Amino acid sequence: MSDNHDQFRFNDDGELEEPDDDESNEEQTNDFGEEMPWYETKGGYRRDVVSSLFQKAVRRSDDETAAFAAWELVRSGEGYETHYWNRVVLACIEDLVAGNEATEHVLRYEKLAKNRYADDPWVRRLCAIAAALVAARAQSSRATTHANGYFSNTMEDRARAKQDDDHEPLYDPPVSDEELDPDGKIGSIVADKHSYPGAGRGRGWPHFRLHGARIGPQRETALGEKWWRRVLEYDHPDYAYREPEEAFSDQEIDHAVEPTTEDDPWRCEFDEDTELDEFEE
């Protein structure tokens, strides 16, 4: 958004003044009265450098530098301002811990700047500064970016290993083919009635109730666990209102509601010597 609008505004003395008719056609100049190249800001800095400065400041929690870079971009013109808002939202995704509240605040400031205060460059600058401060003060993390790079490289490395017997992959995916097999440690749980391999094995609600629906490592709330246990108790031929079910033993119900462990969330402690398919018998 440009600072050029056909409206009255306050001058440096705090008095209202009428805009010039030809103001929108004026050549944009920097702080030194020189013509502004498209790649420079009002202060004479390169736009790409200021943009990079902003994001690096967010990563390092340098709120003053981040606020300055935001202000410099937004005051330099419409294209710069649009670029800034795109950049600060990207920084929230790339450089802050997942689940942070900064993203919602930043989006709110952007909405205010582009809608309610679209004709007020002063407030738009304040919105940009506020968004920069929120982002810089949030917990920094590049986990999402690193995950994307790690997963991409790992799968390319895995494909290369399958095509070249002499190539040894550096890392394996977080879940191996063996683990994800329907008979593997993880596959024996996730291959339930909702998946083709599980449905093909005849796995129904009992398998899902006992294994697929477990949570962890925090325990279910007291009220949630009460309801959970009662749902399992209703899965009895005498009380099954949706479809014929089978009765669960007290041991099976205790296993279903027991939280999974933090160190090994896929471990099944119900009966490690029993194949999960046997629960369908």
N, C-alpha and C positions, 0 to 999 in steps of 0.2 A: 504494500500500500504506500502510495506516495504521500509526501507532506503537502502536495499541491492540491488544494480543494477550494472550490468556489464558495467560500464562506468567510464570515468575519472571524477574526482571531485576535488574541492579545499580542501586543508588541512587547518589546523589551522593557518598556516603562509600565506595563500592566494595563494599558489602555487598548480598547477595541479599535481596530483599523480595518479599512476596506481593502480586500485583495485587489491586486492589479489585474486588469482584464487579460493581459498578455503573460501573466505569471506562469501559466502551464507550459508556455512555449519557451521559457527562459532556459538557457544552457545551465546544466547542473555543475556547480563548482564545489571544490573541497574547502577545507578550513583556511587555505592559503589564497583563496580567490582564483585558483587555477582550474581549468577544465578537468573534470573527473573522467579518467578512462573507465571503461566498463568493469575492469577487473580491480579497481581500487576503491577504498572506502573514503568517507569524508576526511578522515585523519591522514590519508595518504598511504595507508597500509594496503597490501594485497589482500583481496577478499578471501582467497583460499587460505592464506596464512592465518588471518583472524578467525576463520571458521575452524581451522585445525587447532588454533590456540584455545578456542572455547571448549572443544571436546576433550582435549588433553587436560584442561583445568578441571573439568567435571570428574575425570578419572582420578585426579590427584586431590580432589576435594578442596581445591583452591577457589573458594567462593568469590573472592574479590576479583580475581582475574577473569573468571567465568562471567561475572556480571558486567565487567568492562567490555569484554568481547561481544556479549549479547547487545549491549547498548550501542556499540560502534557499528555493528551490522544493521540493526534496525533503523538507526538514524540516517543511514546512508542511502536509503531509497527503497522503492517497492520490491524490486527483485531481491535485494539484500535481505529484506524483512521476511519475504517468503522463504528464502533459503534458510534463514535462521530457525524459523519454526519447524521446518523439515528436519533440520539438524538436531535441535534439542529433543525432539521426539525420538529420533534415531539413537541419540546418546542414552536415553532412558532404557532403550532395548539392549543396546550394545554394552553399555558401561556401568549399569546398575544391577544390583542383585535382583533376581527374579522375585516377583511378588511385592516389590516396593510400591509405596503409595505415591511416589513422585510423578509417575506417568499420569495419573488421574489429575493431579494438581496442574501439571504442565498443559494438558489438554484443555483444562478449564480456563487457564490464562490465555491460551491461544484463541479459544472461542470468544472470550471477552474482547480481546484485541481486534479480532476480525469482524465481530458483530456489533456488540454494544458500543465499543469505542472506535469503530472503524474510521470516524472522522476526527478523532482526537489523537494526533501523533504523540502528544506528551504522555497520555495514559497508555498508549500502545508501548511506549518505551518502558514505562513502569511494569507493564505486564511481562515484557521480555526479561527485564532484570529479575523480577520475582520468580519467573520460571527457571532462570539460570541459577538463582540461589537455592531453589528447591532441589534441582538436579545435583548441584555440587555438594549439598549437605546430606544427600542420601548415601546409603552404603554402596560403595563401588564394588563392581565385580564384572569380569569379562567372561564369566562361565558360559554364557550362551554362545558367544563368538568362538570360544575355544572348543566347545562341544561340536559346533558345526564343522570346524576345521578337522578335528580329530575323527569324527564319524566319516567325513568325506574321504579323508586320506586312508582310513582303515578299510573302507569298502573297496576303494580302488586297488589297494594293496592286496586285498583278499582275492579280487578278480584276477589280478596279475599272477598270483600264486597258483590259481587253478589253471591258468593258461601256460605257465612256465614252471615245470617241475623243479627247476634249480633255484627258483625265487622263494626265499623264506620271508613271510610277512613279519613286520615289526610288532604289530599288535593284532589281537583277535577282537572281533566285535564284543560288546558287553555280554551278549548271549551267544553261545556257540551253537553250531548246528546240532551237535549231540544233545545239548541241554534242551533245545527247543523241539526235539523230536517228541512225538506223543508219548513215548516211553521214557523220555529223559526227565531230569529233575524238575525243570520248569515246564516243559511241554505237557507233562502228566497232569499239571494243574490247569494250564491255560487252554489246553485242547479239551474244552467242555462242550456242552450242548449248543453253545453259541458259535462254535467253529465247525467247519466242514470235517476235519479229522475227528473231532470229539463226537459230533453227531453220527459220523459213520461207525463209531465204536459203540453206539447206543447209549452214550452217557446222557443222563437226564438231570432232573432237579436234585436228586440226592447227591450226586457228585458235585454239582455247583454249590449246594447249600453247605456241604462239609468242607470244601476246599477252595472253590473259586470265589466265594463271597467273604472270605476272611479278610480282616484289616489289621494294621499294625504300623509302627510298634506301640502306639498309644491304644489303650483299651477303649472300647465303645463307652459312651456315656451310660450312667446307671439306668436311665430311662430307656435309652436305646437298646441296651442289653436285655432289659426285661421284655421289651417287645420282640427282640430277636429270638430269645428263647421260646417265647410263646408261639411265634411263627413256626419254629422247628417242631414244637410239640403238636401243632395243628397238622403237620405233615404226617398224619397217621391215617390208615385206611378208614377209621371210624369218623375222622373229622376233616378229611381232605375235600374241600368244597370246590376247588378248581379242577383237579384231575386226580386220579388214583395215585396215592403216594405210598411210602413205606414208613414205618415207625422208626424213629431214631432212638438209639439208646442214650442213657444219661452220659456215657463216656463220649459218644459221638457229638452230642450237643455241647459238652464242655470243650471239645476240640474245636468245634466250629466257631465259638465265641472267643476262644483264647487268642490274644494278639500274636501276630507273627513277630519273630525276633528281629531286632534292628541289624544285627551282624549278619544274618542269613535269612532274609524274608521269604525265601522259597523253601525253606526246610519244613518237612512234614513230620511232626513228632507224634502223630496219632498212632501209627503202627508202621514203622519203617520196613518191616518184613512183609507187609501186605501190599500187593499191587492195587493201585487205585481202581482199576477196572473191577476188582472184586466187590466194591461197594455197590455195583449195579446188580449183582446176583441176588 
